[in-house]
Amino acid sequence: FYAMQLPAALLNSLQGLKGFDKESFEEVHSSGQQITSIRLNPFKKADFQNQKSEIPWTEHGYYLETRPSFTFDPLFHAGCYYVQEASSMFLEQAFRKTTDLSKQLRVLDLCAAPGGKSTHIQSLISKDSLLVSNEVIRSRAAVLKDNIVKWGSPNVVVTNNDPKDFARLQNYFDVIVVDAPCSGSGLFRRDPAAITEWSENNVQLCSQRQQRILADIWPALKNDGILIYSTCSYSRQEDEEIVSWLKTEFSVAAITLPVDPGLGITISDGGCRFWPDKVKGEGFFIACFQKKEGDDYVALKIKGKAEPITNKERTIINNWVKSDGLSFVKHAETVYAWPEILYNDFNLLLGQLRVIYSGVLTGVLMRDKLVPDHALAMSDIFSASVGKIELAYEDAIKYLQRKELRLDTQFRGWHLAAFQGHPLGWINILPNRINNYYPKELRILKEL
Ligand code: SAM
């Protein structure tokens, strides 16, 4: 083990902060300890074998004893779990303690890539609720979309917008999560290389940007709506000072989350601080507010962009999808499944934002047939009559590498390729070979 050189300016700036203990803070950074944690997908219910213990503040989160190779675990690619830092899963408490999750909600995750918090939120809200998962950087938005597809729930719209674009949706959201871009000191233990990028100047720039983002998004939250703000920075300029700035700038009620004293979480000016020498997790800060101004949402005029499918197309789709509660729209020949109950919301968003994904991409219509999309395989909306072929471990890896499969089977045509019952994607079984439809850009490049 080596002594990790934390920036002196950072250590000095943390003096006097609640819960900061310089000696043990430095010690835990030099300990070499790494924590691995995952969150299971409650919609997929995998039989996850690894040695694990519960993360106390989240229902489906677990610490793993050792770090396995996620790349070579088919269940990882099937979307059965997400690898996520443990402290940040405290978002669940922010939801549970501020919001009635049995209600139909409109939730915005504003800074969402790569999707840890968005997939978590999807597991918390009801099926009738809407999640708008947004990321401003285009390449990161594409990764976000892939992770949303893998998680498999249809009640989400992925957007690629600047925070200020949301001003068009006045009073629309019940909950807005701002997991802000920050100076990142909270992740130094996990990623020591990031230390060289840290500077006091950058902390200042991040703090200003955080204020800008919050001011931009404020109109989109309805009166009495909940704002959840978080960072993975230790700096008070990005944490407590943002809390007090919000309180002076806007009409809000700050909400102090009740915290079990045994957990090692520090309450500091109403926010929750996670110090890595006090909790089993990395550095994290989270605070909640209730908006005390603005109005209820008044329905905006829908520009009506979605094109419904025809009855004939519906008959084709019914062979693939259990269509209860779903509406189908198409864009050229591409068909998307939308939750019926969210049809107006999805349509509205399509007219107001840069939507890059919505619902479940079902497939492409070609000459009276549907070519199913990978997203349909990852979802829970495919019909029970769709055939499923169970693959052994080595074949599952081959499939995920997009290699040629040889299976001894009488079946023909389109099937789901599955591992332990969980679909990995599509295959088409022809008389003389099997076509592998795993998406090229997702395939495993390494050899086992
Ligand atoms: N919530 C994500 C998760 O749990 O997986 C992590 C989000 S990360 C802390 C912050 C995100 O904000 C990054 O994806 C970054 O690209 C994005 N971002 C950067 N600048 C931004 C800006 N000016 N407005 C909004 N988001 C921004």
Residues whose N, C-alpha, C, O or C-beta is under 5 A from the ligand:
A	BS01	SAM	L110 C111 A112 A113 P114 G115 G116 K117 V136 I137 R140 P163 D179 A180 P181 I213
